[in-house]
Structure formats: C-alpha cells, structure tokens
C-alpha cells in the first residue's frame, strides 16, 4: 500500500487506469509493470476516479476471473485481445 503514495506521471496514471478497466488485463500485470498489487490498484483507482466511476469499476471487476491469473482458464496466455492494439 505504500506504493500508492508514490506519484505517477499523467501517462502512467492513465495507463494504470486503462489496464484496470480492461477485462483481460490481470492485476498481476499491473503489479509487474507498476508495482501496485490488487489492493494498491483499488486504492489507486479510488484516489484517481470520481466516486461513481470507482463504484462502477469495483462492481465490474469484483470476482472477475480474468482479472486474476490464478483463476483464469489455463489456455489464456495473453493479457489483451490480439486486435486491441492496432499498429
């Protein structure tokens, strides 16, 4: 939780919020990239979103198997849809 006290730049803040909203991006990926575990991401989202948006996000991600690597189907090896990022 001490990690949430750190200040992220605007780009990192935006990317963390985007990753947290993405169904297929597990909390483990956010932790690997930004050092925020699941509870720290929750605190981060609470601090950086309007209360109504935070409640909507929490309702969406609670118990969502794709947000937790351990609860994913074994065949899912990626964190995003192959067509999500167009180059």
N, C-alpha and C positions, 0 to 999 in steps of 0.2 A: 504494500500500500504506500510505502514511502516514495515509490516511483511516480505516483500521480502528482506529487509535489513538484516534480520537475516541469519545466516549461518547454513545451514542444513548439516549434515554429508553425506558422499557419499551414504550410504544406503538409507537415507530419500530422497535425491535428485533423486536417481534412481527410487524410488517408486513413487514419485510425478510425474515424467515424464511418467512413465508407466501408472499410473492412468489417467493422462491427455490424453494419446493416446487411452486408452480403450473407445470404443464407449458406453458401458453400465455403465460406472462409472460417475455419475453426479458430477458437480463442488461442489455441496453441501457435498458430501462425502469427497472430498479433504479438504474442509473448516473445516469439523468436525474433521478430523484427524490431519491436519497440520496448521489450522488457516489461510489458504490462500483463499480469496474469488475469484470469477471468474476473476476479473481484476488483482488481485495479481498473479493468476496462469498464466495469459497471460504474465505478466511482468517476472515471474519466467522462463517460457518457453523461452522467448526471450533472457534472460540472459544466459541460460544454453544449448542452441542449436545453431547449425550453422544457419545462416540466411535462407538458402534454406530449411532446415528441419523445421524451425519455420513457414515459409510461407506455406509449405505443411500441417503442423498441423493445422494452422489457417483456411486454406481453407476447411479442413476436418471437423472441429468442429463448424464452424460458422453456426448458426441456426439449429444445430442438436438437435432434440427434446430429445434424450436420455441423453444428457449432462445437461439437466435442469429438475429437478424433477417436477416443476410446469407444464411443457409441455409434460410430459410422459403420456402414456396411464395409466389409473387408475389401471389396473391389474398387472402392472410391479412393483413388490415389492423388487426386488433384484438389485444389482449393477453389477453383473457379471453372465456369463453363468455358470450353475451348473457344467459343465465338465471342466471349465477353470483351476481350481486349483486342480491338482491331488495329493492326499496324499499317 
